[in-house]
Amino acid sequence: MFSPRYTERDKAHGRIEERTIQLSPQVGGLRFPHAAQGFRCERTAHLRNGKVRHEVVYGVSSLATDHADEKRMLRLLRGHWTIEALHHIRDVSFAEDCCRIRSGSGPQAMAALRNLAIGVIKTVMTGSVAGAHRRLMMNPELLLQVVGA
């Protein structure tokens, strides 16, 4: 049994997005030992070109209903996707998952350097991070200009 729907709408990045979430405290029988509630989230994006993108995701949370109502759970879910978007950039543009540095403080240092590079690219370059990264790789003189050398 799901709770009543909670919906948020906003307009950003050239699209109108609508997110609707419903919670369910009935998660018995799931193989998640700390699951306190489940959720169903629908996302609909009306794009500039007239297309509509729609998806439904289901998940579980260890937060009980008294710690995360529909509004808070939707905000937490959106925050999670922000982190996943950064990981996607780090993995696709910088091949982070292929990195062989796995011991000591090396992985944290490399993650910090990748985040610094992404921040510099977003601040100085236009377009996507992946496209800017490719332009910088192909043009070392431009790279030196960007870092101020």
C-alpha positions as CSV (number, residue, x, y, z in Angstrom):
1,M,0.0,0.0,0.0
2,F,1.5,3.3,-1.1
3,S,1.0,6.7,0.5
4,P,-0.8,9.6,-1.3
5,R,1.2,11.1,-4.2
6,Y,3.5,14.0,-3.5
7,T,4.4,16.0,-6.7
8,E,7.0,18.7,-7.4
9,R,7.3,20.6,-10.7
10,D,10.1,22.8,-11.9
11,K,11.5,24.4,-15.1
12,A,15.2,24.1,-15.7
13,H,17.7,23.3,-18.4
14,G,15.2,23.8,-21.1
15,R,12.6,21.4,-19.8
16,I,9.7,21.1,-17.5
17,E,10.1,18.3,-15.0
18,E,7.5,16.7,-12.8
19,R,8.5,14.2,-10.1
20,T,5.9,12.3,-8.1
21,I,6.8,10.0,-5.2
22,Q,4.8,7.6,-3.1
23,L,6.1,5.8,0.0
24,S,5.2,2.4,1.5
25,P,6.2,1.2,4.9
26,Q,5.3,-2.3,3.9
27,V,8.7,-3.8,2.9
28,G,8.5,-7.1,4.6
29,G,10.0,-10.0,2.7
30,L,12.6,-7.9,1.0
31,R,16.2,-9.1,1.2
32,F,17.4,-5.7,2.5
33,P,18.0,-6.1,6.3
34,H,17.6,-2.4,7.2
35,A,14.8,-1.5,4.8
36,A,12.2,0.6,6.6
37,Q,10.2,1.8,3.6
38,G,9.9,1.5,-0.1
39,F,9.2,4.2,-2.7
40,R,7.9,4.6,-6.2
41,C,9.1,7.7,-8.1
42,E,7.8,8.8,-11.4
43,R,9.7,11.4,-13.4
44,T,8.3,13.1,-16.5
45,A,10.3,15.6,-18.5
46,H,8.7,17.8,-21.2
47,L,11.6,18.6,-23.5
48,R,12.1,21.7,-25.6
49,N,11.7,19.7,-28.8
50,G,8.2,18.5,-27.8
51,K,9.3,15.1,-26.7
52,V,8.3,13.6,-23.4
53,R,10.6,11.4,-21.3
54,H,8.9,9.3,-18.7
55,E,10.4,6.8,-16.2
56,V,9.4,5.0,-13.0
57,V,11.9,3.9,-10.4
58,Y,11.4,1.8,-7.3
59,G,13.7,1.8,-4.3
60,V,14.1,1.1,-0.6
61,S,15.4,3.2,2.2
62,S,16.5,2.6,5.8
63,L,14.8,5.8,6.9
64,A,11.5,5.2,8.6
65,T,8.5,7.2,7.7
66,D,8.8,9.5,10.7
67,H,12.3,10.5,9.5
68,A,11.6,10.8,5.8
69,D,8.2,11.9,4.6
70,E,7.4,12.2,0.8
71,K,8.9,15.6,0.5
72,R,12.2,14.7,2.2
73,M,12.5,11.4,0.4
74,L,12.1,13.1,-3.0
75,R,14.8,15.7,-2.1
76,L,17.1,12.9,-0.9
77,L,16.5,11.0,-4.2
78,R,17.3,14.1,-6.2
79,G,20.5,14.6,-4.2
80,H,21.5,11.0,-4.9
81,W,21.2,11.6,-8.7
82,T,23.4,14.7,-8.4
83,I,26.1,12.5,-7.0
84,E,25.5,9.9,-9.6
85,A,25.8,12.5,-12.4
86,L,29.2,13.6,-11.1
87,H,30.3,9.9,-10.9
88,H,29.1,9.4,-14.5
89,I,31.3,12.3,-15.6
90,R,34.3,11.0,-13.7
91,D,33.8,7.5,-15.1
92,V,33.0,8.3,-18.7
93,S,35.4,11.3,-19.2
94,F,38.2,10.2,-16.9
95,A,37.7,6.4,-16.9
96,E,37.7,6.4,-13.1
97,D,36.5,2.8,-12.9
98,C,39.5,1.6,-15.0
99,C,42.0,3.3,-12.7
100,R,44.4,0.8,-11.1
101,I,45.3,3.1,-8.1
102,R,43.7,1.2,-5.2
103,S,45.8,1.6,-2.1
104,G,46.7,4.2,0.5
105,S,45.5,7.7,-0.1
106,G,46.0,7.4,-3.9
107,P,42.3,6.8,-4.8
108,Q,41.2,9.9,-2.7
109,A,43.9,12.0,-4.3
110,M,43.0,11.0,-7.8
111,A,39.3,11.6,-7.1
112,A,40.2,15.1,-5.8
113,L,42.2,15.8,-8.9
114,R,39.4,14.6,-11.2
115,N,36.9,16.8,-9.3
116,L,39.3,19.8,-9.6
117,A,39.6,19.2,-13.3
118,I,35.8,19.0,-13.7
119,G,35.4,22.2,-11.7
120,V,37.9,24.0,-13.9
121,I,36.4,22.7,-17.1
122,K,32.9,23.8,-15.9
123,T,34.2,27.2,-14.9
124,V,36.3,28.0,-18.0
125,M,34.9,26.0,-20.9
126,T,31.5,26.0,-22.6
127,G,29.5,22.9,-23.6
128,S,29.6,19.5,-22.0
129,V,32.4,18.4,-19.7
130,A,33.1,15.4,-22.0
131,G,33.3,17.7,-25.1
132,A,35.6,20.2,-23.3
133,H,37.7,17.3,-22.0
134,R,38.2,16.0,-25.5
135,R,39.1,19.5,-26.8
136,L,41.6,20.0,-24.1
137,M,43.2,16.5,-24.7
138,M,43.6,17.3,-28.4
139,N,45.0,20.8,-27.9
140,P,47.7,21.0,-25.2
141,E,48.2,24.7,-25.8
142,L,44.5,25.3,-24.9
143,L,45.0,23.2,-21.8
144,L,48.0,25.4,-20.7
145,Q,45.9,28.5,-21.3
146,V,43.0,27.1,-19.2
147,V,45.3,26.3,-16.2
148,G,47.0,29.6,-16.6
149,A,50.5,28.4,-17.4
